[in-house]
Amino acid sequence: MGSVNLLPMAWEVPQAFRDRLGDAAGRQRIMMHDGHLLLVLHKPPKTDELSRRGRFFWRRPNGEWQSNDLGSGPNALFKHLAEFQEMFEKLDSLEENATSSSALSDVIEALTPLKRTAHHMYDVLQEARKEIPDDRDLLNARDRSYDLDRNIDLLLDAARNGLEFMTAKQAEQQAQESHRMAVAAHRLNALVSFFFPIATLAAIMGTNLRHGLEDYQAPNMFLGMIAIGLIAGIALRSFVKW
């Protein structure tokens, strides 16, 4: 059966636990039977994960704890919480140093499954605390889980607010740039409309008035006209742009 592979074979857990587990861990939850407690939790989720990786914590009736991959004793449960705390601190640093909407979107994308997993984990530990009210380690784990869930929630809100502010700021900058471009286009159209009739008539009539400078130091005159044209073009560009 697939379920026997989820819990270590060396665990002397009630058969009811193995019977209630399927081929995958499923949702986070607790199981109680004859004083035995089994916590079915999830490892910290990765952004691109489609399924959750299960982690199991077994408490004997005498208070001894075992985990399937974090060792024995109540510290196993605290190691599990420490993994969530480490991921939270990493994302908190990324959110604080984010300078673009893309960076904030990545933080939110990673925080969303972490928030959901942490919240469900708190619900499970709270339910386990009710079942075994005299276990101090379980109480402390429940309290740490609550703090973690709350901090992740606050960070997620901060990241979303930051993204909304940054998006609004970028939209305002784009609106200002669009306005400047519209003003420049209007000025350019005004100049074109002013000179277009003259340019059209000159092209049709072939206007070519003699001014006496046609043969006067032709190369220098040509280069001088080019320089004057470039200077005038730069000045006109500056006027049209702003």
Helices and strands as residue ranges (DSSP letters): G 2-5, H 15-20, E 29-33, E 36-42, E 54-59, E 65-67, H 75-97, H 101-131, H 136-205, H 218-241
